[in-house]
Amino acid sequence: MSVRSLSVSALAAVASFTMASHALAATELQWWHAMAGANNEVVNQLAKEFNESQSDYTIVPVFKGTYPEALNAGIAAFRAKQPPAILQVFDAGSGVMMGAEGAIMPAAEVLKKGGFTFDKSEYLAGIVAYYSKPDGTMLSFPYNSSSPILYYNKDIFKKAGLDADKPPKTWPEVFDAAKKIKASGAAPCGLTSTWLTWIQTENLAAWNNVSYGSNENGLGGSDVTLAFNSPLFVQHFQSIADLAKDGTFRYGGRTSEAKQLFTSGECAIMTESSGGLGDIVKSGMNYGIGQLPYYEGHGPQNTIPGGASLWVFAGKSDEEYKGIAQFYHFLSQTKIQSRLHQVSGYMPVTMAAYEETKKSGFYDKNPGRETPILQMMGKAPTENSKGVRLVNLPQVRDIMNEEFEAMLAGKQDAKAALDKAVERGNEAIKQALGQ
């Protein structure tokens, strides 16, 4: 071997060693999440961009299943003293995380440890309020906030003789359209919905300004008595139960499973999270967007955010907190938030990203894409429409789903289903509070 080739080999070895040492020096930060399909691709892309933007920290996304599964995995990991750096928790899990106050590091404090200041005026007010303590301290970082909206298949609407440019606005109009679609044979199913708990109960209450429970639905105090068996809820769910008898309404599952019924063309109308947009776009279908339906004389008031936020456990090193703060700062950038909003259907969490998107003409070119934001920001929230926060909301949702499924199977009517859900839910809340 020549002296020159030896020198080249030596330099290569040194460079390789230096790169390896540098890679080893980067602090790894695991980000456990529940983003599937098109949204999983977005998560991986964001992590890649952050990792390439600096060399001190490496975000490692880890898919942990559905929202409830990810929450359970995070809790189990914390108990085993091996929690991830960042845990994505869906809206229903917020009360659970807030109840474990000593176990979490508030997002505002995480940002401070990284040398950043949190200014809540920079974020959409309704989103920040949902993930903050009453004194305004932001507990978690709002990553993917959504609002439920109506999607419809324009081609099926045309086949059924309905106006494809005019989505139904009220629930009675939706139910009538669903019946026409089924009767005409334009599609086997007129209507479906993801998340009967979040959309048809929690948001039904907020959007129509009726009470879900006492103490401002739990935001004013944890001792909550549920109230979602009042007449409007009974009317609404009995209508759904009646449509289910001949398949005009088709049930897909407890979370977002019904999206497959819509993207496959089986069902013509679906109420679903704005965050479900990515998979609908990928399906290539001719779809339209409308606002969440309401009942005349009640709504529309304002919807409440869904989706999820990013939580950080206490007990991490200062270096890890600095890295997480850097990542939060990266996610807050206007260009990142604008793109995240535009490609995923989730709402931009910062006012700057919303204004930038509006200024770019995106909403003019994409009708309906501003709908979830306008729904949430349209009116100042009332005691009924600030949100829902229970110490055990995932458990209460499970109870509700059990009763809804029995109703849809024809085993009980809507009043019985809602009365049982309220009774069982109230008992579960008392047990969770140790009463």
C-alpha positions as CSV (number, residue, x, y, z in Angstrom):
1,M,0.0,0.0,0.0
2,S,1.4,3.4,-0.9
3,V,1.9,6.2,1.6
4,R,-0.8,8.2,-0.2
5,S,-3.4,5.4,0.0
6,L,-2.4,4.8,3.6
7,S,-3.0,8.5,4.4
8,V,-6.4,8.4,2.6
9,S,-7.4,5.3,4.5
10,A,-6.3,6.9,7.8
11,L,-8.3,10.1,7.0
12,A,-11.3,8.0,6.2
13,A,-11.0,6.1,9.4
14,V,-10.7,9.3,11.4
15,A,-13.7,10.8,9.6
16,S,-15.7,7.7,10.3
17,F,-14.7,7.6,13.9
18,T,-15.6,11.3,14.3
19,M,-19.0,10.9,12.7
20,A,-19.7,7.8,14.9
21,S,-18.7,9.7,18.0
22,H,-20.9,12.7,17.0
23,A,-23.8,10.4,16.4
24,L,-23.3,8.8,19.8
25,A,-23.2,12.2,21.4
26,A,-26.7,13.1,20.1
27,T,-29.3,12.7,22.9
28,E,-32.1,10.3,21.7
29,L,-35.7,11.4,22.4
30,Q,-38.4,8.8,21.9
31,W,-41.7,10.2,20.7
32,W,-44.5,7.7,21.3
33,H,-47.6,8.5,19.2
34,A,-50.8,7.1,17.7
35,M,-50.7,8.5,14.2
36,A,-51.5,5.9,11.6
37,G,-51.8,6.1,7.8
38,A,-51.1,9.4,6.1
39,N,-50.6,11.1,9.5
40,N,-47.9,8.6,10.4
41,E,-46.0,9.7,7.3
42,V,-46.2,13.3,8.6
43,V,-44.8,12.4,12.0
44,N,-41.8,10.6,10.4
45,Q,-41.2,13.5,8.1
46,L,-41.2,16.0,10.9
47,A,-38.8,13.9,13.0
48,K,-36.5,13.6,10.0
49,E,-36.5,17.4,9.3
50,F,-35.9,18.2,13.0
51,N,-33.0,15.7,13.2
52,E,-31.4,17.1,10.0
53,S,-31.8,20.7,11.3
54,Q,-29.4,20.2,14.2
55,S,-27.0,17.6,15.6
56,D,-27.5,17.6,19.4
57,Y,-30.8,15.6,19.6
58,T,-32.5,12.8,17.7
59,I,-36.2,12.4,17.7
60,V,-37.2,8.7,17.3
61,P,-41.0,8.3,16.5
62,V,-42.5,5.1,17.9
63,F,-46.1,4.1,16.8
64,K,-48.0,2.7,19.8
65,G,-51.4,1.9,18.3
66,T,-54.7,3.7,18.8
67,Y,-55.0,6.7,21.0
68,P,-56.2,4.7,24.1
69,E,-53.5,2.1,23.5
70,A,-50.8,4.8,23.3
71,L,-52.0,6.4,26.6
72,N,-52.0,3.0,28.3
73,A,-48.5,2.3,27.0
74,G,-47.3,5.6,28.4
75,I,-48.8,5.1,31.8
76,A,-47.3,1.5,32.0
77,A,-43.9,2.9,30.9
78,F,-44.0,5.6,33.6
79,R,-44.8,3.0,36.3
80,A,-41.9,0.9,35.1
81,K,-39.7,4.1,35.4
82,Q,-39.0,3.9,31.6
83,P,-41.2,6.6,30.1
84,P,-40.5,8.1,26.7
85,A,-39.3,11.6,26.3
86,I,-42.6,12.7,24.6
87,L,-46.0,11.0,24.8
88,Q,-48.9,11.9,22.5
89,V,-52.1,11.8,24.4
90,F,-55.6,12.2,22.9
91,D,-58.0,14.9,24.2
92,A,-59.9,12.4,26.4
93,G,-56.7,11.5,28.2
94,S,-56.0,15.1,29.2
95,G,-57.9,14.8,32.5
96,V,-56.0,11.6,33.3
97,M,-52.6,13.4,32.7
98,M,-53.6,16.5,34.6
99,G,-54.7,14.3,37.6
100,A,-51.1,13.0,37.7
101,E,-49.8,16.4,38.4
102,G,-46.5,15.4,40.0
103,A,-45.8,12.9,37.2
104,I,-45.6,15.5,34.4
105,M,-43.5,18.5,33.5
106,P,-45.8,21.4,32.2
107,A,-44.9,22.3,28.6
108,A,-44.4,25.9,29.6
109,E,-41.7,24.8,32.0
110,V,-40.1,22.5,29.4
111,L,-39.8,25.5,27.0
112,K,-38.3,27.6,29.8
113,K,-35.6,25.0,30.5
114,G,-34.7,25.2,26.8
115,G,-34.4,29.0,26.9
116,F,-37.7,29.7,25.3
117,T,-40.7,31.7,26.6
118,F,-44.3,30.6,26.2
119,D,-46.6,33.3,25.0
120,K,-50.2,32.0,24.9
121,S,-51.3,35.0,22.7
122,E,-49.3,33.3,19.8
123,Y,-51.6,30.3,19.9
124,L,-55.2,29.7,19.0
125,A,-57.1,30.6,22.2
126,G,-59.5,27.6,22.2
127,I,-56.7,25.1,21.8
128,V,-54.4,26.6,24.5
129,A,-57.3,26.9,27.0
130,Y,-58.1,23.2,26.6
131,Y,-54.6,22.1,27.5
132,S,-53.9,24.6,30.3
133,K,-54.6,24.9,34.0
134,P,-57.1,27.5,35.2
135,D,-54.3,29.9,35.9
136,G,-53.2,29.7,32.2
137,T,-50.2,27.5,32.6
138,M,-49.9,25.3,29.4
139,L,-49.5,21.7,30.6
140,S,-49.0,20.0,27.2
141,F,-48.0,21.1,23.8
142,P,-50.9,21.1,21.2
143,Y,-49.5,19.0,18.4
144,N,-52.5,17.9,16.4
145,S,-55.8,19.7,17.2
146,S,-58.9,18.9,15.2
147,S,-62.5,19.8,15.0
148,P,-65.2,17.4,13.8
149,I,-66.7,18.2,10.4
150,L,-68.9,16.6,7.8
151,Y,-67.4,14.9,4.7
152,Y,-69.6,13.7,1.8
153,N,-69.2,11.9,-1.4
154,K,-70.1,14.2,-4.2
155,D,-70.5,11.5,-6.9
156,I,-73.0,9.6,-4.7
157,F,-74.9,12.8,-4.0
158,K,-75.3,13.4,-7.7
159,K,-76.5,9.8,-8.2
160,A,-79.1,10.2,-5.5
161,G,-80.3,13.5,-7.0
162,L,-78.9,15.6,-4.2
163,D,-77.0,18.9,-4.7
164,A,-73.3,18.0,-4.6
165,D,-72.4,21.6,-3.9
166,K,-74.7,22.0,-1.0
167,P,-73.9,19.8,2.1
168,P,-76.7,19.4,4.6
169,K,-76.4,21.8,7.5
170,T,-78.7,20.5,10.2
171,W,-79.1,17.0,11.6
172,P,-82.6,16.5,10.2
173,E,-81.3,17.5,6.8
174,V,-78.4,14.9,7.2
175,F,-80.9,12.2,8.2
176,D,-83.2,13.0,5.2
177,A,-80.2,12.9,2.8
178,A,-79.0,9.6,4.2
179,K,-82.5,8.1,3.6
180,K,-82.6,9.3,0.0
181,I,-79.2,7.9,-0.7
182,K,-80.1,4.5,0.7
183,A,-83.6,4.4,-1.0
184,S,-82.2,5.5,-4.4
185,G,-79.5,2.8,-4.4
186,A,-76.8,5.4,-4.9
187,A,-74.9,3.7,-2.0
188,P,-75.6,0.9,0.4
189,C,-75.2,3.2,3.4
190,G,-76.2,6.9,3.8
191,L,-74.4,7.9,7.0
192,T,-71.6,6.8,9.3
193,S,-69.6,8.5,12.0
194,T,-66.3,8.0,13.7
195,W,-66.0,8.6,17.5
196,L,-69.7,8.6,18.7
197,T,-68.4,9.8,22.0
198,W,-66.4,12.8,20.9
199,I,-68.4,13.9,17.9
200,Q,-72.0,12.8,18.7
201,T,-71.9,13.5,22.4
202,E,-69.2,15.9,23.6
203,N,-69.3,18.1,20.5
204,L,-73.0,17.7,20.1
205,A,-73.3,19.3,23.5
206,A,-70.8,22.1,22.7
207,W,-72.1,22.9,19.2
208,N,-75.7,23.0,20.4
209,N,-74.9,24.7,23.7
210,V,-76.4,22.1,26.0
211,S,-74.8,20.6,29.1
212,Y,-72.7,17.5,29.0
213,G,-72.2,17.6,32.8
214,S,-72.0,19.8,35.8
215,N,-69.1,22.0,36.8
216,E,-68.7,23.3,33.2
217,N,-68.4,19.7,32.0
218,G,-65.5,19.2,34.4
219,L,-63.4,22.2,33.6
220,G,-64.7,24.0,36.7
221,G,-64.2,21.1,39.1
222,S,-63.6,17.3,39.0
223,D,-66.8,16.4,40.9
224,V,-69.0,16.0,37.8
225,T,-72.5,14.8,37.4
226,L,-73.2,13.7,33.8
227,A,-76.1,15.2,31.9
228,F,-76.0,13.7,28.4
229,N,-79.3,12.0,28.7
230,S,-81.4,15.2,28.3
231,P,-84.1,15.4,25.6
232,L,-81.8,16.6,22.7
233,F,-79.4,13.7,23.2
234,V,-82.3,11.2,23.3
235,Q,-83.8,12.7,20.1
236,H,-80.4,12.6,18.3
237,F,-79.4,9.1,19.3
238,Q,-82.9,7.7,18.6
239,S,-82.7,9.1,15.1
240,I,-79.4,7.3,14.6
241,A,-80.8,4.1,16.1
242,D,-83.8,4.2,13.7
243,L,-81.5,4.7,10.7
244,A,-79.4,1.8,11.8
245,K,-82.3,-0.6,11.6
246,D,-82.2,-0.9,7.8
247,G,-78.5,0.0,7.4
248,T,-79.0,3.6,6.4
249,F,-76.6,4.4,9.3
250,R,-73.7,2.0,9.6
251,Y,-71.5,1.7,12.7
252,G,-67.8,1.3,12.1
253,G,-66.3,1.2,15.5
254,R,-65.4,3.2,18.6
255,T,-62.6,5.4,17.2
256,S,-61.8,6.2,13.6
257,E,-62.7,2.8,12.0
258,A,-65.7,4.2,10.2
259,K,-63.4,6.2,7.9
260,Q,-62.9,3.0,5.9
261,L,-66.7,2.8,5.2
262,F,-66.5,6.3,3.7
263,T,-63.3,6.0,1.7
264,S,-64.5,2.7,0.2
265,G,-67.6,4.4,-1.1
266,E,-69.9,2.2,1.1
267,C,-71.3,5.2,3.1
268,A,-72.0,8.6,1.4
269,I,-71.8,10.9,4.5
270,M,-69.5,10.8,7.4
271,T,-68.8,13.0,10.5
272,E,-65.2,12.7,11.3
273,S,-62.2,14.7,12.6
274,S,-60.7,17.3,10.3
275,G,-57.5,15.3,10.9
276,G,-58.9,12.5,8.9
277,L,-58.5,14.5,5.7
278,G,-55.1,13.0,4.7
279,D,-56.5,9.5,4.2
280,I,-59.6,10.8,2.3
281,V,-57.4,12.8,-0.1
282,K,-55.2,9.6,-0.6
283,S,-58.3,7.6,-1.5
284,G,-58.7,9.8,-4.6
285,M,-62.5,10.2,-4.0
286,N,-64.5,13.2,-5.1
287,Y,-65.3,14.6,-1.7
288,G,-66.8,17.7,-0.2
289,I,-66.6,19.3,3.3
290,G,-69.4,20.8,5.4
291,Q,-69.6,22.2,8.9
292,L,-70.7,19.8,11.7
293,P,-74.5,19.6,11.6
294,Y,-76.6,21.1,14.4
295,Y,-80.2,21.4,15.6
296,E,-82.1,24.6,14.8
297,G,-82.9,26.6,17.9
298,H,-79.8,25.2,19.7
299,G,-76.7,25.7,17.5
300,P,-74.3,26.5,16.1
301,Q,-72.3,27.6,19.1
302,N,-68.6,26.5,19.0
303,T,-67.0,23.1,18.7
304,I,-64.3,21.8,21.1
305,P,-60.8,20.6,20.0
306,G,-60.0,17.0,19.6
307,G,-56.9,15.4,18.4
308,A,-54.0,15.2,20.8
309,S,-51.2,17.0,22.5
310,L,-47.6,16.2,23.6
311,W,-46.9,15.5,27.2
312,V,-43.6,15.2,29.0
313,F,-43.0,13.2,32.2
314,A,-41.1,14.6,35.2
315,G,-37.7,13.1,36.2
316,K,-35.9,13.6,32.9
317,S,-32.5,15.1,32.6
318,D,-32.0,18.8,31.9
319,E,-30.4,17.8,28.5
320,E,-33.5,15.9,27.6
321,Y,-35.7,18.8,28.5
322,K,-33.6,21.1,26.4
323,G,-34.0,18.8,23.4
324,I,-37.7,18.5,23.9
325,A,-37.9,22.3,24.1
326,Q,-36.0,22.6,20.9
327,F,-38.4,20.2,19.2
328,Y,-41.4,22.2,20.5
329,H,-39.9,25.3,19.2
330,F,-39.3,23.6,15.8
331,L,-42.9,22.5,15.7
332,S,-44.1,26.1,16.4
333,Q,-42.4,27.6,13.4
334,T,-44.9,29.2,11.1
335,K,-43.8,27.3,8.0
336,I,-44.1,23.9,9.9
337,Q,-47.5,24.7,11.3
338,S,-48.8,26.0,8.0
339,R,-47.7,22.9,6.2
340,L,-48.9,20.5,8.9
341,H,-52.3,22.2,8.7
342,Q,-52.5,22.1,5.0
343,V,-51.4,18.5,4.4
344,S,-53.1,16.9,7.4
345,G,-56.4,18.7,8.0
346,Y,-55.4,19.4,11.6
347,M,-55.8,23.0,12.7
348,P,-52.7,25.3,12.9
349,V,-51.9,25.8,16.6
350,T,-50.4,29.3,16.1
351,M,-52.2,32.4,14.9
352,A,-49.3,33.2,12.6
353,A,-49.7,29.9,10.8
354,Y,-53.4,30.5,10.4
355,E,-52.9,34.0,9.1
356,E,-50.1,32.9,6.7
357,T,-52.3,30.1,5.3
358,K,-55.2,32.5,4.8
359,K,-52.9,35.1,3.2
360,S,-51.6,32.5,0.7
361,G,-55.1,32.0,-0.7
362,F,-55.1,28.3,0.4
363,Y,-58.7,28.5,1.7
364,D,-59.9,30.1,-1.5
365,K,-58.4,27.3,-3.5
366,N,-59.6,24.6,-1.1
367,P,-63.2,25.3,0.0
368,G,-64.1,23.9,3.3
369,R,-60.6,23.7,4.7
370,E,-61.1,26.7,7.0
371,T,-64.4,25.2,8.4
372,P,-62.9,23.5,11.5
373,I,-61.1,26.7,12.6
374,L,-64.2,28.9,12.0
375,Q,-66.3,26.4,14.0
376,M,-64.1,26.5,17.0
377,M,-63.4,30.3,16.9
378,G,-66.8,31.5,15.7
379,K,-68.3,32.3,19.1
380,A,-66.9,32.9,22.7
381,P,-67.4,29.6,24.6
382,T,-70.2,29.2,27.1
383,E,-70.2,27.0,30.2
384,N,-71.5,24.2,28.0
385,S,-68.9,24.6,25.2
386,K,-65.5,25.1,26.8
387,G,-64.7,21.4,26.5
388,V,-65.1,18.2,28.6
389,R,-62.5,17.2,31.2
390,L,-63.1,14.2,33.4
391,V,-60.5,12.4,35.6
392,N,-61.4,9.2,33.8
393,L,-62.9,10.3,30.4
394,P,-61.5,7.3,28.5
395,Q,-63.3,5.0,31.0
396,V,-66.5,7.0,30.7
397,R,-66.2,6.8,26.9
398,D,-65.9,3.0,27.1
399,I,-69.1,2.8,29.1
400,M,-70.9,5.0,26.6
401,N,-69.7,2.9,23.7
402,E,-71.0,-0.3,25.3
403,E,-74.4,1.3,25.7
404,F,-74.4,2.7,22.2
405,E,-73.4,-0.6,20.7
406,A,-76.3,-2.3,22.6
407,M,-78.6,0.4,21.2
408,L,-77.4,-0.1,17.6
409,A,-77.8,-3.8,17.9
410,G,-81.5,-3.2,18.7
411,K,-81.2,-4.3,22.4
412,Q,-82.4,-1.0,23.9
413,D,-83.7,2.4,22.8
414,A,-81.7,5.6,23.0
415,K,-83.2,6.7,26.3
416,A,-82.3,3.5,28.0
417,A,-78.8,3.6,26.5
418,L,-78.2,7.2,27.6
419,D,-79.7,6.7,31.1
420,K,-77.5,3.7,31.7
421,A,-74.4,5.4,30.4
422,V,-75.0,8.4,32.7
423,E,-75.7,6.2,35.7
424,R,-72.7,4.0,35.2
425,G,-70.5,7.0,34.2
426,N,-71.4,8.9,37.4
427,E,-70.5,5.8,39.5
428,A,-67.2,5.4,37.7
429,I,-66.4,9.1,38.3
430,K,-67.1,8.8,42.0
431,Q,-64.9,5.7,42.2
432,A,-62.1,7.5,40.4
433,L,-62.3,10.4,42.8
434,G,-62.3,8.0,45.8
435,Q,-65.8,9.0,46.9
